[in-house]
Amino acid sequence: ATEYNIYRESAGYYGFIGTSKSTSFRDENFEPDTATTPKTNWNPFASDNPSCVCFHQQRMVLAGMKKNPATFYMSRTGDYENFRKSFPLKDDDPVEFMVASGSIDDIKWCVSFDNLLLGTSGAEYKVSAGNGSITSKDVSISVQSYWGSSNIQPLIIGQSIMHSQRNGSHVRDLYYSGESDGYSGNDLSLLAPHLVETHQLKQWCFQQSPGSNIWAVREDGVLLCLTYEKQQNVFGWSRHVTDGKVISVCSLCGDTEDVVLMVVQRTINGATKYYLERLATRFKDTSAIADAYYVDCGKTVTASTATTSFSGFRHLEGKTVSVLADGSPETHVVKNGAIELDYPAKKVLVGLGYDSVLSPMPIETDTGGGTTMGKRRAYGKCLVRFFRSVGGQYASTRLGDIFDVNAWKNRQWFDFPYVPEKYGEACQPYSGDIEFSLPGGQDADTSILIKQDRPLPLRIVAIMCDVDFGEQ
């Protein structure tokens, strides 16, 4: 100790009378200041550990203990690890509060926003104070919704909070609404219930740039992505399946964009391996086609002179890989950590290939004869607007076959009719409209199917089709 605080008893309290740099102090009958009393030790976590934490108003908030599941604790102001109390209590003393509701709901998460928000297994609460600052004497809790939350840590995105509902599947946002002077939200899983129903989200992260994407890991190892733009009222889901299972995901701040990292479990050459993989940067408007990165678990190798032999791929031993050699796609099998190209190249990108599939919902409208739902339909001229794309195929499909991998893989596929700028040269990234005719029957749920199975960019801006409707 370098300094001692001296207290003297007065009317049952020990009041402050001075300080000393040594172990001696001369009391000249100073008047004790009973508003400043010695702090008493208090450790609410001596026999129990909290499961969630956040920081709010210069305090550390801890909650979610087994013995006191509905109670949260706040440290002393400006001293995060200090839970010592004054007697009588002062405004900067620690806070202990139990959320009283119709049921005993354990606290799953806590988040610092405009107010302190708590998510329990039964409801979501706002913690506030009359004078703005929460103290042991001034704290108020009001319920905001009764959806309930899982124990996945919420994500703060702009002016919204994203949390997972009680069963761990549905995703809801929570934002301040001036109409109700409280927090309200929407179920963001309604447009893609097949991706979350009967599943649980185990972990997620938010990638702010580029785009606004939430990457979530399901319990079966499938990676989901939710694009969320609250200001534009835009949100949409996509599913990302790889050769293996995604175990964990996180997002870090990079130099030019947020970096998404994930741990993936794969079976390589008969053995289970775990890989730490980084999501590649997005294909930019100025990127060359040779720099396109559309493979999983990939690696780039360059040579000083053009050659057909490249090595350094033991992490993909025995796998059939997609190769982009100086911008040209090829397919090979890794043997002894190496591949042999069909044609010489200086730069190759080698990784696990995947199919990207897009299928819009069947077109429905109201006509003079009533709705088109249930009527047979035939697609005439179709037009797809691309932006810096290469490759891609199209086919016709039925709505029920979209989720059947074997059904759409066995379809008859047709390549988009790209035309190179110069005869005899490879196609460069193309921006513009391509017109084609869609083969297929006249079923009531006929739709268009677009696929990219090459390690090349395929970015679609719009799809326009002429559709003739017949009788049911």
N, C-alpha and C positions, 0 to 999 in steps of 0.2 A: 504494500500500500504506500502511496505517496502523499495521501492527504486523508484526514479523518474528519467526519462530521460528528459534532457533539450535540447530544440531546439531553434535556432534563425533564423529569416528570412534573406535570402540572394538571391537577384535576382529572387524573386518570389517563392523560395523554402524555406522550413524550414529545416535547416541542424542541425545535432547532434553536441553539444558542450560539453556534459559531463553528469554526474549523481550525484544524491544527496540522502542521507539517510533521509533528513529532507525536510521541505517545503521551505527552503532558499538555494540559490546558488549564489556564487560570480563569475560573468562573468568578466574575465580578458582579454577581447577582443580575445577570442578563435576564431579560424577560423572555421566557420560552415562546417561540412561535409555533403554536399548536396547529397551524394550517400546514406546516411542513413537518411531517413526522417520519420516522425511519421506515424504510420499506421492509415488508415481511416477505419471506420466500413463499412462492406458490408455484407448484408444478403440476398442472392438471394432466400431464402425460406420463406420470411416473409409472403407471401400470397399464397404460393403453397408448396406442399410437394412432395419429390421424392418418387419413387416406387421401385428403385433398388439401390444397394450399393455394393461396393467392396473396397479393399485396393490395391494400386499399387504404387511402388516406394516411400514408406513412405508417401503417400497421401491417404486420403479418397475420393473415387469417388462416386458421387451421380448423378442420372439421372432419366428420366422417369416422368417428371412433366406434369400436364395437360396443363398448359399455355405455357410451352416450351418443348414439347414432344421430340424434336430432339436435345436438348442441354444437355451436361454433364458438371459437375463442379468437380474440384479437389481442396482439401483444401491446406493450406500451408504445406510445407515439414516438417514432423516430428511433426506437431501439427494438429491432425485430426479434431478438432472442430473449428479451427480458419480459417475464411475466410476474415480476414482484409487485405487490400491492401496497398502497398507502392506507393509513387509517387515521381519519376517515378517508373515503375514496376521493380521488381527484380526477379531473377531466382527462389527463394523459395516462391514467391507470389502465391495465388490461380489462378486456370485456369478456364476459361469459353470458351466453344467451341461448336458451332452448327454444326451438321453433315449435310452438304449440299449435296443433291442428286436430282434425277429427280422428287421425290415425297416427301411429308412430312411424314416420317415414324417415329413413336414414338419408343424410345429406350425401349426394353423389359428387357434386362439384360446387365450386365457388368462383366467381369472376368479378373483377373490378371493372365497372363501366361508369356511367354517370352516377349510378348507385351501386351498392354491393348486391349482386344477384346470387341467389342460392338455388341449386337444382336438387330436389329430393326425388325419391322413388314414386312420389304421389303428386307433386306439384312444383311450381316454380315461384320463388318469393323475391321480393324487393326489400332490402334493408336500408333504411334511411334514418334521418334525425331531423328534429324541428329546426335546429339552427344550422343544419348542413353537415356538421361534423359529428360522427358517431362517438359517444362516450358511454361510460358505464351507467350514467344517469339519464342519458337521452338516446334511446334507440327504439325504432318502430319497424315492424315487419308486416308486410301486406302481400297477399297472394296475387299472382299475376295470371296464372293458368293452372289447369289441373291435368296436364298431359303426362307428367312424370318423366323422369330422365334416367338414362343408364349412366354408368360410371366413366364413360369416355369424356375426357377433358374437352369442354366446348372450344370452338374457334371464334375469335373475334375478327369479323370481316367488315371493314368500314364502320358503318353505324348499326351493324347487326351482329347477333350472336347465334352461332350454329350449334345445336345440341342434338343428341340422339335420344329418341323416345325410350320409354322404360324398357321395352323388350329388346332394344339394341338394334332395331332394323330401320324404322322410319326416321327420317331426318326433318327437323323443324328449325326455322329461324325465329329469332326473338328480337324485336326492335321496338323503340319507343313510338307510341302513337299519341298524337296530340288530341285526337277525338276522345279517347278514353282516359287520357292523362295517366297512362300506364304502358305496360309492355304487352304486345300481341305478336302473333306469328302465323306462319302457314306450314302445312305439310308439303315438303318439297319432293316427296316420294310418290305423289299421286300419279304423275305422268309415266313412271316406270316402276310399278309395283313388283313386276316379275324379277327385278334385280335385287330387291331387298326382302320381299316376303319369304318366310321360312328360312331366312338367313340372319346373321348377326354381324354388325360392324365391330371389329376388334380394335382398330386404331385408324387414325387419320391425320392429315396435315393439310395446310393451306399454302398454295403457291400463288402469290400475289401477282408476280410478273414472270413470263408474259401471260396475259389473260388473267382470269380469276378462277382458279381451279382448286377443288377439294379432292384430294386423293385419299381413298378409303380402302382398307383391307377387310375383306369378308373372312369369316371363320373357315371357309373352304379354300382360302388362298387366292381367290380371284380379286383383282384390283379394279375398283370402280373409280370413276371420275365424275364429279358434279361441277359443271361450269355455272357460276353464280354471279350475276350482275344485278344487284338489287335496284339500282337507279334506272336501269333499262327494263326491269321486270323480265329478265331473261334467266332461265335456269334449265339445264338439260343434263341427262345422264348418259354415260357411255361405259362399256365393259371392256376390260383389257385382259385378255387371256394369254398366258405365256406357257412355255414348256416347263412346268414346275409349279410351285406355289410361292406366292408372296407372303413373307412372314411378318415384315415390319416395314414402315415407311416414315420418313421425316423430311422436313423442308428447311433449308438453310439459306441465308441471304448471300447471294453471289455478287460479282462485280457488275454484271449487266442485267442479270435476272436471277430469280430464286432458283436454287438447286434442289432437286428432289432426289433423295437417296432411298434405296430400299434393299432389304435383305431378302434374297430369293433362294428357295430350296430347289435343287435340280438333281436329277439322276443322270450322272455322266459316266459312261463306260461301266454301268452296273453298280456304281457306288453313289451314295447320297452326299452331295456337296452343298455348301452354303456360300453364296456370292454376295458381295456388297457391290451393287450396281448403281450407276448414276444416270438419270434421265438425260438424254442428249438435248442440246439446245435446239430450239425450233429452226426449221429450214427458213432462212431469211430471204427477203426479196432480192438480195444481191448475191446469194450463195450459188456456187457452181454446182452442176449436177453431180460432179464427182465427190462433193462434200455432203451429199444427202445421207442421212443416218436414220434408216428405217429397219433396224433389226434389234433383237434382244440379245443381251449378253455379248455385245459386239466388241471388236477390237480393230483398230486401224494400223496397217503396216505399210511402210513406204520403202522403195528401193531406189538406188541412184540411177540404175539403168533398167529399161523394160525387161521383165522376165516372166516366166510362167510358174516359177516355184516360190511359194511363200510359206513361212513357218511361224511358230509362236502361238499356236491355237490349241495347246494341250487342254485348256479348260473346256474345250468342246470336242474332245476325243470321241470318235465314232458317230458324231451327230451329222445329219444332213443340214448344211448351212447355206444361207443366201449370201452371195458375194456381189459386191459392187466394185468392178475393176475399171478404174478410170472412167466411171460413169456408166458402164455397161453391166447389166445384171447377168449372173451365172449361178448355177447350183452345183455344189460339190459335197463330198463326204470327207471329213477330217480323218486322216490316217497318220499316225505317229506325229500328231501335232502340226501337220502340214497339209496344204492343198496344192493341186496342180491345175492352173488355169487353161482355158481353151485357147486364149490369145495372150501375148505378152502385155504387161501393164506395169506402171510405176507405183500406183497406189491402189490398195485394196482395202475394203471394209468388209469384214467377215463376222457373221452372227447368226442367230436363230431367226429364221423367217417366220412371218405370220400373215394371216389374211385380214385385211380391213374391209368390212362389209357394211354397206349402207342400203337401207330400204325404207322409203317413205311409206306412210300409211296409204291405203287405197283412196283415190280421189272421190269425194262425195260432194254433191251440191243439190240444190233445189231447182227443179225445172217446172215447166207448165204442166207436165204430167205427174208432178209429185217428186218425191225424193228419189235419188239414184241408188240409195242403199238397197242391196239385194239384187240389183239388176246386173245382167251380164255387161261386160265392157270390153272394148277392143281398143288397143293403143295404136294410134297412127304415127304421125311425125313426133319424135321426141327430141329434145334439145337440152344439152347440159352445158352450163357455163363454167369453165375451168379458170384457175389462176395458178400459173407456174407449175404445171402438172406434166407428168410423163407416165405413160402406161395406163392401166385400168381396163376393166372388162365390164360388160353389161349382159343381163339375162332377164327373162321374165320369171315371175314366181307367184305363188299363192301366199296369202297372209299366214296360213297355218304352217307353211314350210320355213318361215323365216327363222324360227327358233330350233329347227331341226338341221343340225350341221350336215348330216349325210344327204338330206334332201337338196339343199342349195349347192353343195359341192358337186352333186351329180347332174346339175343343170348343164345345158349347152351354153357355153360362154362365148362371147364375141368381143374381140379387141376393138377399142375405140380407134377410129381411122385417123390417127395422127399422120401428118405429112411433114417431112423434114424441110427446112428452108432450102437446102441444097441436096440434090440427088447424090446418094452414096455416102452421106454423112449421118451421124446419129441424131435422133430427135433431141432438141433442146427443150427446156421447160416451156410449156405452151400456155398462153393466156388467151381466152376467147371462147367462142361457142362451137360445139360440135353437134351436128345433126345426125340422127340415126333412126332406124325403124326397129321397133321392139317386136320380136317374134313371140309366139305363144297363143294360147287359146282365148276364150271369151268367158272365163269364169267370173262369178260375182265378186271375188276378192283378188282378182289379178292385179299385180303391182310390179314395179320395176325394181331390179336388184343391181347394185353396182359394187364391184369388188376390185381391190388392189392386192395382188399376191406377189409383187416384186418389191425390192427394197428401193422404191422410188417415191417421190412426192405425188400425192393426188389430193388436190384441194378443190372442192366443189362450192361454187357460189350460189348457183340456182339450178333447179330442174323444172323444165316446162314440157308438158305433154298435151297432145290432142287426143281426147278420149271420146269414143262413140258408145252410147249406152243403148242396150237392147232390152228386150222383155226378160222378165224373171224366168 
